[in-house]
Amino acid sequence: MTKLRLAIVGAGPAGIYAADILLKAERKFDVSIDLFEQLPAPYGLVRYGVAPDHPRIKGIINALRDVLDRGDIRLFGNVRFGEDITLDDLKKHYNAVIFATGAIRDTTLDIPGIDAVASYGAADYVSWFDGHPDVPREWPLDAASVGVLGNGNVALDVARMLAKHAEDLLVTEVPENVYEGLKASEVTDVHVFGRRGPAQVKFTPLELRELGELRDVDMVVYDEDFDYDEASKDAVSSNKQVMVIDRILQSWRKRDSVNNAGGTASRRLHLHFWARPVEVRKDEAGRVAALVYERTKPDGQGGAVGTGEIREVPLQAMYRAIGYFGSPLPDVPFDKKHGVIPNREGQVLAKDSNQQMTGIYATGWIKRGPVGLIGHTKSDAMETVRHIINDQGSWWHPEDPSEEAIPALLQERGVKWTDLDGWHRLDEHEISLGAPHERARVKVVPRDEMVRVSRGE
């Protein structure tokens, strides 16, 4: 029987779902899958892109763990594609490769002053509070008034992790350095800015409701933002999710803290709608001093148009949470405009000719851009896997498809890779660090320590 030796680059949900779907698919050949991950631990953005106080979303890890623990997929962690292993290596040892590398950089925002000191991309802050091994251990939290640009779930995650009191995170897996950093934070006011109105936001009701449950944080909304046009009223009446979001926001309008009147908490979280960023104003030292924005209004179709009215909110730091962007991979085509690998339903296309590149596939955010929730990744992977099965006639013909070839190659190159047993060791180690403090786990942050624990050294 023919055998498909498949490499998958990226061990987040996209890569693991693709492996699972292929192994369960109806096919006329055997399958052997190796997952390559540049970090020492699997699960990608579920481990390093979801705030530590979101245990419900972390539950997805349990489903991913079940897939890996079946034992029919090999994991090679701490292996960098393009450095430790190349596309030529994969062609030598596999019939095909799926790239599932996600999107971890921030989308740029082209307005004057965006390069100011203390103007940050949300992705970097998320990586810091999630204990990503490749970002600095400290994060400057010396601003009293902070702005967050964006009206999606990442913007709310960032705002919540800026406004929340550090001790309220102690029940989570927050790393020690992050807890200490947040404990020393000087923040008193977090301002979230969205270009459109309350009925057009991109966040989910659950995320929004959590904001209002923060201890010692007043929610501040502004009555002028709730003068709904017909399109907004229709959205509220016809879409259950929008209806729930509206209900939450309307309940906050009745609180004493609304419009800054009478709030008693030590921190405030302000939601500004109909606000299009125009400029980041700097002080003499080149640091964020204020956000200048244009007040917008409904355009009648669920969008927004400028009113010409310019406003300014004093700030000392700012985070843009307006979307993630993919990163190019060595020897793989890349669409710089959209931040994706060019593809047709997951079949990678040559950049110049738009012809299918045999043996190379993509799935997840690097395939379609950073849109949709983690669950959408499954249908995405199905489409890609279907093509791999149907493309059997054009698979690569590897020189050495043996299972032993890759460990031998990595060993020869001095790569300290981690495997599934190693992940179990690290997982148990982190849980044991949390146990004495009645915490779910304490995440290990330094890469070398993750590797040492994983390899049992």
C-alpha positions in Angstrom: 0.0 0.0 0.0 1.2 3.5 -0.8 2.3 5.6 2.2 2.0 9.4 2.6 4.9 10.8 4.6 3.6 14.3 5.6 5.4 17.1 7.4 3.3 19.8 9.1 5.1 23.0 10.1 3.3 24.6 13.1 1.9 22.7 16.0 -0.9 25.0 16.9 -4.6 24.2 16.4 -4.4 24.6 12.6 -1.6 22.0 12.3 -3.0 19.6 14.8 -6.5 19.7 13.3 -5.1 19.1 9.8 -3.2 16.0 11.1 -6.3 14.7 12.9 -8.6 15.2 9.9 -6.1 13.5 7.5 -5.7 10.5 9.8 -9.5 10.0 10.1 -10.2 10.7 6.4 -11.3 8.0 4.0 -8.2 7.3 1.8 -6.5 4.5 -0.1 -3.0 4.9 1.5 -1.3 4.8 4.9 -0.3 8.1 6.6 2.7 9.0 8.7 2.8 12.6 10.1 5.6 14.6 11.7 4.7 17.9 13.3 7.4 20.6 13.5 7.2 23.5 16.0 9.7 26.2 16.5 8.7 26.5 20.2 9.6 23.8 22.7 5.9 23.3 23.5 2.9 22.7 21.2 -0.5 24.4 20.9 0.6 27.7 19.3 -1.8 30.6 19.9 -3.9 28.7 22.4 -0.8 28.6 24.7 0.7 31.9 23.7 -2.2 34.1 22.4 -5.0 33.6 24.9 -5.0 35.6 28.1 -4.2 33.5 31.2 -7.5 34.3 32.8 -9.4 32.5 30.0 -9.5 28.9 31.2 -12.6 28.2 29.0 -10.7 28.8 25.8 -7.7 27.0 27.2 -10.1 24.0 27.3 -9.4 23.6 23.6 -5.9 22.4 24.7 -7.6 19.3 26.1 -9.0 18.4 22.7 -5.6 19.0 21.0 -3.9 17.0 23.7 -6.3 14.0 23.0 -5.2 14.1 19.3 -1.4 14.2 20.1 -1.7 11.6 22.9 -3.2 9.0 20.5 0.4 8.3 19.5 0.0 8.4 15.7 1.6 11.8 15.2 5.3 12.6 16.0 6.2 16.0 17.5 9.5 17.8 16.9 9.5 20.9 19.1 12.3 23.6 19.3 12.9 23.1 15.6 13.0 26.3 13.4 11.9 26.0 9.8 14.5 27.6 7.5 17.3 27.2 10.1 17.2 23.7 11.7 15.3 22.1 8.8 14.7 23.5 5.3 12.3 23.0 2.4 14.9 21.0 0.6 15.2 18.7 3.7 11.5 18.2 3.6 11.5 17.3 -0.1 14.2 14.7 0.7 12.2 13.0 3.4 8.5 13.6 2.8 5.8 13.4 0.1 4.3 16.8 1.0 4.2 19.6 3.6 1.5 21.7 5.1 2.4 25.1 6.5 0.3 26.0 9.5 2.4 28.8 11.0 -0.4 31.2 11.9 0.0 35.0 12.2 1.8 36.5 15.2 2.9 40.0 14.1 0.7 43.1 14.4 -0.9 44.8 11.4 0.6 48.2 10.9 -1.4 51.4 11.3 -0.2 54.3 9.0 -0.9 57.4 11.0 1.5 60.2 12.2 3.2 59.4 15.5 2.5 55.7 15.5 6.3 55.2 16.0 6.3 57.1 19.3 8.0 55.7 22.4 5.4 53.6 24.4 3.3 52.9 21.2 3.1 49.1 21.1 1.6 46.3 19.0 -0.9 44.3 21.0 0.8 41.0 19.8 4.0 41.8 21.7 2.1 42.6 24.9 0.0 39.4 24.6 3.3 37.4 24.0 4.7 38.9 27.2 1.7 38.2 29.5 1.5 34.7 28.0 5.1 33.9 28.9 6.4 33.5 25.3 10.0 32.5 25.5 11.3 34.8 22.8 10.2 38.2 24.2 11.8 40.2 27.0 10.9 39.3 30.6 9.9 42.8 31.6 7.2 45.0 30.1 7.0 48.8 30.8 3.8 49.5 32.7 4.7 53.0 33.9 1.7 54.9 32.2 -1.3 56.0 34.2 -3.5 56.5 31.1 -3.3 54.0 28.3 -5.1 53.7 25.0 -6.1 50.5 23.1 -7.1 50.8 19.4 -9.5 48.1 18.1 -12.9 46.6 18.8 -12.1 42.9 18.6 -11.5 40.2 21.2 -7.7 40.9 21.2 -8.4 44.6 22.1 -10.6 43.5 25.0 -8.0 40.9 26.1 -5.3 43.7 26.1 -7.6 46.2 27.9 -8.6 43.6 30.5 -5.0 42.6 31.2 -4.1 46.3 31.6 -7.0 47.1 33.9 -7.2 44.0 36.0 -5.4 43.8 39.4 -2.5 41.4 39.4 -3.6 39.5 42.5 -6.8 38.5 40.7 -4.6 36.6 38.2 -3.0 34.4 40.9 -5.6 31.6 40.3 -4.4 31.3 36.7 -1.2 30.1 35.0 0.2 33.6 34.8 4.1 33.4 34.8 5.8 34.8 37.9 7.6 37.6 36.0 4.3 38.7 34.5 2.6 38.8 37.9 5.4 40.9 39.3 5.3 43.3 36.4 1.5 43.7 36.6 1.6 44.2 40.4 3.9 47.2 39.8 1.7 48.7 37.1 0.8 52.4 37.4 -2.3 52.2 35.2 -5.5 54.0 36.4 -7.3 54.5 33.1 -7.6 52.3 30.0 -9.3 53.8 27.0 -10.5 51.5 24.2 -11.2 53.2 20.8 -13.3 51.8 17.9 -14.1 53.4 14.6 -17.7 52.3 14.4 -20.6 52.1 16.9 -21.6 49.7 19.7 -23.8 47.7 17.3 -20.8 47.0 14.9 -18.2 45.8 17.3 -16.2 42.6 16.5 -15.9 41.2 20.0 -18.1 38.4 21.5 -20.6 38.9 24.3 -18.6 36.7 26.7 -15.5 38.8 26.3 -17.5 42.0 26.9 -19.3 40.7 29.9 -16.1 39.7 31.6 -14.9 43.4 31.4 -17.8 44.4 33.6 -17.0 41.8 36.2 -13.4 43.1 37.0 -12.9 43.8 40.6 -12.3 47.5 41.5 -12.6 48.6 37.9 -15.4 51.0 36.8 -16.8 50.7 33.3 -17.2 54.1 31.6 -19.4 54.4 28.5 -20.6 57.7 26.9 -24.3 58.4 26.2 -23.5 60.2 23.0 -22.3 56.9 21.4 -25.8 55.3 21.8 -27.8 57.5 19.4 -28.5 54.5 17.0 -29.3 54.9 13.3 -31.8 52.5 11.6 -29.0 50.1 10.5 -27.8 49.8 14.1 -31.4 49.3 15.4 -31.9 46.6 12.8 -28.6 44.9 13.9 -29.7 44.9 17.5 -33.2 43.5 16.7 -32.1 40.9 14.1 -28.8 39.5 15.5 -28.8 37.7 18.8 -25.1 38.4 19.5 -25.5 42.1 18.8 -28.6 42.1 21.0 -26.7 40.6 23.9 -23.8 43.1 23.4 -26.2 46.0 23.4 -27.9 44.7 26.6 -24.6 44.6 28.4 -23.6 48.1 27.2 -27.0 49.5 28.1 -26.7 48.0 31.6 -23.4 49.8 32.0 -25.0 53.1 31.1 -27.1 52.9 34.2 -24.1 52.5 36.5 -22.8 55.5 38.6 -19.4 55.4 36.8 -20.9 56.3 33.4 -19.6 59.6 31.9 -17.1 59.7 34.8 -19.8 60.5 37.3 -19.5 59.0 40.7 -17.3 56.0 40.1 -15.5 54.7 43.2 -13.0 52.2 41.8 -9.2 52.7 41.7 -9.2 52.0 37.9 -11.5 52.9 35.1 -12.0 51.2 31.7 -13.5 53.6 29.1 -15.1 52.5 25.8 -15.1 55.2 23.1 -17.1 54.4 20.0 -17.2 56.4 16.7 -13.5 57.3 17.1 -11.1 57.0 14.1 -7.5 57.4 15.0 -5.8 60.4 13.2 -2.5 60.9 15.0 -0.5 59.9 18.0 0.7 63.1 19.6 4.3 62.9 21.1 5.9 64.9 23.9 9.3 66.5 23.8 11.0 63.2 24.5 9.1 61.5 21.6 6.8 59.5 23.9 3.0 59.0 23.5 1.3 62.1 24.9 -2.3 61.9 23.4 -4.4 60.2 20.8 -6.0 62.5 18.3 -9.1 61.1 16.7 -11.9 62.1 14.4 -15.4 61.6 15.6 -17.3 59.4 13.1 -21.0 58.8 12.5 -23.1 56.0 11.0 -23.1 55.8 7.2 -26.5 54.0 7.1 -25.0 50.7 6.0 -23.3 49.6 9.2 -20.1 51.5 8.5 -18.8 54.9 9.6 -17.9 58.2 7.9 -16.0 61.1 9.3 -17.7 64.2 10.8 -14.7 66.5 10.7 -14.8 66.9 14.5 -11.4 66.3 16.0 -10.9 65.3 19.6 -7.9 64.4 21.8 -7.5 62.1 24.8 -4.3 62.5 26.9 -2.4 59.2 27.1 1.1 58.0 28.1 1.1 54.6 26.3 -0.9 53.1 23.4 -1.5 49.6 22.0 -2.9 48.8 18.6 -5.0 45.7 18.5 -6.3 46.0 14.9 -5.3 42.6 13.7 -2.5 40.1 13.3 -0.3 39.6 10.2 1.5 36.6 8.8 5.3 36.3 8.5 7.2 35.0 5.4 8.9 31.6 5.5 12.2 30.8 3.7 11.8 29.5 0.2 8.0 29.6 0.4 5.9 32.2 -1.6 4.5 35.0 0.4 1.9 37.7 -0.3 3.3 40.8 1.4 0.1 42.8 1.0 -2.2 40.3 2.8 0.4 38.5 5.0 -0.5 35.0 3.7 1.0 32.2 1.6 -0.7 32.6 -1.8 -2.9 29.5 -2.3 -6.0 28.1 -3.9 -8.1 26.3 -1.3 -4.8 25.4 0.5 -2.8 24.4 -2.5 0.2 26.8 -2.5 0.7 28.9 -5.7 4.0 30.1 -7.2 4.2 33.9 -6.8 4.9 34.8 -10.4 2.9 32.2 -12.4 0.0 31.4 -10.0 0.7 27.8 -10.9 0.2 25.2 -8.1 3.5 24.2 -6.4 3.3 20.5 -6.0 3.7 19.0 -2.6 3.2 22.4 -0.7 0.0 23.3 1.2 -1.2 25.8 3.7 -3.9 25.9 6.4 -5.1 28.2 9.2 -4.3 31.9 9.4 -1.2 31.7 7.1 -3.6 30.4 4.5 -6.6 32.7 4.9 -5.5 35.6 7.1 -6.2 36.1 10.8 -9.9 36.0 10.7 -12.4 33.7 12.5 -12.2 31.9 15.8 -10.2 28.7 16.6 -13.1 26.5 15.5 -13.1 27.9 12.0 -9.7 26.3 11.6 -11.3 22.8 11.3 -13.2 23.5 8.1 -10.2 25.2 6.7 -8.0 22.1 7.4 -10.6 19.8 5.8 -10.4 21.8 2.5 -6.6 21.5 2.5 -6.6 17.8 3.4 -9.0 17.0 0.7 -6.6 18.4 -1.9 -3.6 16.5 -0.5 -5.6 13.2 -0.8 -6.7 14.1 -4.4 -3.2 15.2 -5.4 -1.6 11.8 -4.8 -0.3 11.7 -8.4 1.8 14.9 -7.9 3.3 14.2 -4.4 7.1 14.5 -4.0 9.2 11.4 -4.4 11.5 11.5 -1.4 15.0 10.0 -1.4 14.8 8.8 2.1 11.2 8.6 3.6 12.3 6.5 6.6 11.1 7.5 10.1 14.6 7.4 11.4 15.9 10.0 8.9 14.7 13.1 10.7 15.9 12.4 14.3 19.3 11.5 12.7 19.4 14.7 10.7 18.5 16.9 13.7 21.0 15.1 15.9 23.7 15.6 13.3 22.9 19.4 13.2 23.1 19.6 17.0 19.4 20.6 17.3 18.0 20.0 20.8 14.5 19.1 19.8 11.7 18.2 22.1 9.1 15.5 21.6 5.7 14.5 23.0 7.2 12.7 26.0 9.1 15.9 26.6 6.0 18.0 26.4 4.4 15.7 29.0 7.4 16.3 31.3 7.2 20.1 30.9 3.4 20.0 31.4 3.7 18.0 34.6 6.6 20.3 35.8 4.5 23.5 35.3 1.5 21.9 37.1 3.8 20.9 40.0 5.1 24.5 40.2 1.5 25.7 40.6 0.3 23.1 43.1 1.8 24.5 46.3 0.0 27.8 45.6 -3.3 26.3 44.5 -2.7 27.5 41.0 -3.5 25.5 37.7 0.2 25.8 36.8 3.0 28.3 36.6 4.3 28.6 33.1 8.0 28.1 32.5 9.2 31.1 30.4 12.9 30.8 29.4 13.4 28.7 26.3 16.5 26.9 27.6 14.7 25.9 30.8 11.7 24.6 28.8 14.1 22.5 26.7 16.1 21.2 29.7 12.9 20.1 31.5 11.4 18.6 28.3 14.6 16.6 27.6 15.0 15.5 31.2 18.5 17.0 31.4 
